Amino acid sequence: NYSKVRPLSGSCLLDLCHQAIRYGCQRENSCVFAHSIIELKTWKVQRHTGISSEKIVEASLKHYNKLEQNSKKEKGNRPSSGGGGGKPKGGGGKSLDMKMKFVCAQCWRGGLISEPDKALKYCNAKARHTWTKDRRVLLVKSPERSKWVQVRPLPHAKNPPLYYDMCAQILEKRRCNYTGNCTFAHSQEEREMWMYMKNNDLRDMQQVYDMWLALTAQSRPADGATFSQPSSEEKFIAMPTDCAESGLHCRLCGKNSNSARQWQQHISSEKHKDRVFSCEGEDEALTWSYRFPGTRFEICPKAEAGCPDGASCDYAHSRDELREWIERRNFLRQKLAKAREDMLIMPDEFDFGKFNFLLQD
């Protein structure tokens, strides 16, 4: 998977652009910060060694060709599967040493593991979410960690790389800030699964599950259900989504509403609006350095002489503070748009108290 690396100049700073990570940088090529982990690492190598972009390309091509030759040698040394023809190609005769099962994606996001009912129409949680192929996720559990981990679909369907690497942000911060579909593995289990799928020419998670059942000699349920029964040692935690039978459940506040009127009253409350714009659970990089934005997104005319209003001034007192205010406003506007999309804010709601600066141009 190729990633663009812009030329290194003397004005470039060896740090990630927060806007590019969150929602895309509007400055594009004029931005002096790196727009990806790959670009940042490349800039650091060039800055410390003085190597040119052309030399980096030559070295990477040599390294790739060497890996490809070693891979061909390994494939040539593999024993053939014989005349049975039942074993998958690519050295996939060995089964993955993991347990697998499909669970409801919506419950999994809320911290609950719920499998489908016998009819494969709804999940077995009280919320009764619809069970479809696009609303389920595959979980695996390795004997080393003994913890269920989600495995995302294979990111490269047509031209997979030679090897799948771990996401650098996951290794450093245990959280990936990439806004798109990250093509790096987010766990060792996911990396092993992707390599297994690539070597066995598998593209669908259902194919992986079916092959795992066959290779581990596990019998499928008689009704054709593609899930495993929960083991007795698993303890399910009661989550707020279990009680959301009416479907009017606020995931931010953990409250249920019994009617549309009650739901409208809840999402119009000040406490709920504060939760919408809260940055709880966000990455540490979102910690703001300056005070809460005022109503005027301009430099204070009295800032140089010393503003008498101090922290209560509606203007920014420095260019850095103004830059952070604009960045903060853009970030909160993204949260507001997402809340409207999820029906957590009424479409005709325009009173947000101290957050009314989001409506200003």
N, C-alpha and C positions, 0 to 999 in steps of 0.2 A: 504494500500500500504506500504510494508515493505521497510525500508531504513537501510543500513548497518551502524553500529556504531562500530568503532575500539576501542580497549582497551585504557584507559587513562593511560599515563605514565608521569613521572616527566618532560620530555622534551617537552610535548605537550603544544602548545600555544593556548590560548582562542581567536582565531580569524579565520575568514574564509580564505581558500586558494583561492586566486584570479584565479589561473590557473584552479582549479577544477570547478569554477563557469563559466569561459569563455569557455574553450575548453577541459577540462579534464586534471588532474594532472598526469604527467608521473612518479612521484616518488611513487605513490600509498601508500602502507602501511608505507613506510619510511618517508612520509611527516609528519611534526609536526603540521600542521594546519588542522582545521576541513574541511571536504569535503562536508558538508551539514548543513543546519540550525538545523536539528534534532540532528546531531552529536555534533554540537557546544553547543546546549542547554543541552544535556546529559552530556557532559564534565563539563559544568559549575555547574550542580547539584552535580556531583561526587566530583568536586574540593572543593565546598563550604560545602558540608555535609559529605563527606567521605563515601557515600553509595556505595555498590558494584553493579556490573552489575546484579548479581543474584537477589538482593533485588529489583532493578528497574523492572525486569521482573515480579517478584511476585506481586508488587504493580500495575503494568499495567494490569496484568491478572485479579486481583480483580476489578479494575476500569471498565474494559471491560465487565466482567460478570454482574456487577451492572447495567451498561447502557443497556445491552441486556435484563435483567430482566424487567427493567422499560419500554423498548420498547415493550416487549410482553404484559405487563399490559395495555399499551396504546392501542395496537391493539385489545386486548380483550374487552376494554371498548367502542370501537367505535360502533356506531349503524350500523346495517346491511343495505344494500342498497335496501332490499325488493325483490319482485319477478320480478321486471322489468328487471334486469340484464343489464341495459344500462349504469350504472355508473361504472367507473373504480375502481379497487381495490386499497387498500392502502390509503383510505381517500382522494381520488382524486376527489370527487364530486364537490369541490369548484374550481373555475377557478382561474388562476393566474391573479392578478390585474396588468397586464402589457399589453402593446401593442407590437405586433411582426410583423416583416417583413423580407424577404430575400433580400439581396443586393449583388452587385458584390464585390467579395473579393479583386480584384486588385484595384478597385476604392476606396474601404474602406481603404486600406493601404495608399493611397494617400490623404486621408481626404475628399473624396467625397462619398455621398450617392446616388447610382444609382441603380434603379430597372430594371427588364427585360422588353423587349418590348412585344407587344401582342402575337407575335409568339413564345416567350420563346426561342429565338435563340441567342440574343445578349442583352447586357445591354443598357440602354437608353442614356448613355453618348456618346459624339462624338467619343470617342476611339473605341466604338463598340466591347467590349470584349466578347468573346464567353461565353454563359450562359450554364453552366453544373452544375451538383450536387456538384462536387468537387471544383468549382470556385465561390461558393456563401457562404455567412455567414449569420447567423441568428442574427438580432439585436432586442433588447427588450428595452422598455422605461417604467420605473415605474413612478407613479404619484408623488412620493416624489422628485425624481431628475429631471424629465422632460428632460432627456438626453438619446440619443440612445447609448446602450452599447452592445458590441459583447458578445455572449455566445458560448463558444467552445463546441464541442461534449463531451458527458459523458466519462470521462477517464477510468472508470472501467466498462467494459461491462459485465463481468461474476460474479465477486465477489466484489460488491461495499461495501464501508465501512458503518458503522452505521450512521455516520454523516460526512458531508463535511465541512472542515474548510477553513478559509481564508488564503491566502498565507502570510507568515510572512514578506517577502520582500515587498509585495505590501502595507502592513500596515505601514511598517517603511519608505520605500523609494519611494513608489508609482510606483515601477518598479521591475519586476522579472528578475533576471539575469540567471535563470536556462536555460541551453542550450537545454535540452530535452523538453518533453511534461509535463509541471508542472501539477500535479494532485490536486493542491489546487486552490480554487476559486479565481479569480482575481477581483471580484466585488460582492456586496451583491446580485445583480440581478442574477449573474451566480450561486451563491451558492443556492439561492431559486429555480432556474430552475433545477439544478442538483438534489436537494432533491425531487422536484416534479417528475422528471423523474424516480428516484429510487423507490419512493413510488408507482408509477403507472406502473412500469415495462415497461418503454419506453426506447428504445435504439437509436432511430433515430430522428434527428431534425425535419424531415418532419412529423413524427408521433406527435411530440409535437405541431407543428403548426396546424395540422389538428384537434387535440383535442381542442386546444385553440379556433379555429374557431367555433367548435361545442358547447363548453361550454359557449362561450360568445355570442352565437346566431347570429354570423355574417355570412352572406351568401357569398359563394365563387364566384368568377367571372364565367361567363357562359362558358368561353373557358377553364376552369380548371386551370387557372394560380394560382400559390400559392404565391401571393404577394398582399399587400394592396396599394391602391392609396395614393400618398403623400398628406398630408393635406395641406391646403392653408397657414397655419401659418409657415410651414417649409421653410426656406430660404436656397437655395443651393448656395454654394460658387463655383465660377468658378476656377477650378484647371487646372494645366498644362496638365493633362491627357486628358482633354476635347479636346485639340487641336492636340492630337497625332494620327491623322487619318492615317498617313502613318505607324504607328507602331514603328518608329524610334524616340523614346522619351527618353531623358536622365533624369532619376528621380533625379540624384545627382545635376545636373546643371540647370534643368528646361528648357532645350532647345529641340527643335524639328529639325529633319533633313529631307529634302525633297528627299534625294537620298542616296544610299549606300556609294557613294564617300564622300558626305558631312558628313555622320555619321562617316566614318573612319577618316576624318580630325579632327572632334571634339574630339573623344576619344583618339586621338594621341596628343592632345594639353597638354601643361604643366599645365594649369589651371585645366583641367579635372582630370589629374593624381593626383594633390594635393587634389582634392575633394574626390577621391577614398580612399586616405590614411588619410583623415581628421577624427578626432574623435568627430566631432560636433554631438550633440544629444546623445552621449554615457553617461553612468552612471558616477557620480562623482568619483566613485572608480577608474576610468581610468585616473585620473589626475596623471601625472608622477612627481616624486620628483627630478629627476636629469636631466642633459642636454641631448640634442639630441644625439643619438648614433653616434660614429665615425666609421672609417673604420676598426679598429682593435679591435676585441672582446677579449682583453687580459688586464691584469693589467699592468699599465704603470711602466716600470722599474725605472723611476725617481720619482715615486709618493711619496715614503717615504722621500726622501731628498727635495721634493718640485719641482714639474715639472715646468720648465721655460715657457712652452707653454701655461699653464693655461687652459682656456676653449676651446682653439683651438686645443688641443691635441687630436690625433686620438685614444688614448688608454683610458681605464677606469681608474679612480683614486682611486677606492675602490671596495671591493668585493660587497658591496650593489649596487653600480652603475653598475657594470658588470652584476649582477643578474637582475637588472631592464632592462638593454639593451637587454639581451637575452629574457626576458619576452616580451618586447616591439616588438622585431623582430618577435617572434612567433605570437603575436597578429596581426601585420601588414601583415604577410604572410597569415593569415586566411582571412583578408580583400581582399588581392590580389587574392587568390583562388576563393573567392566568386564573385569578379568582373569579372574574366575570365569566370566563369560559367554563369554569367548573360550577357556576351558579352559586358561588359563595358570596357574591355581591350582586345586588339588584342592578339590572341594566340602567335604570333611571336614577341610581344613587350617585349624588355628587357632593355629599357632605361628609368629609372625612376628618373634621376637626383640625388638629395640628398638621395633618398630612394634605391639606388643601393645596399646598404649593405644587402638588403633582399635576394639578389641572391648569397651571400657568404655563405659558409658552416661554 
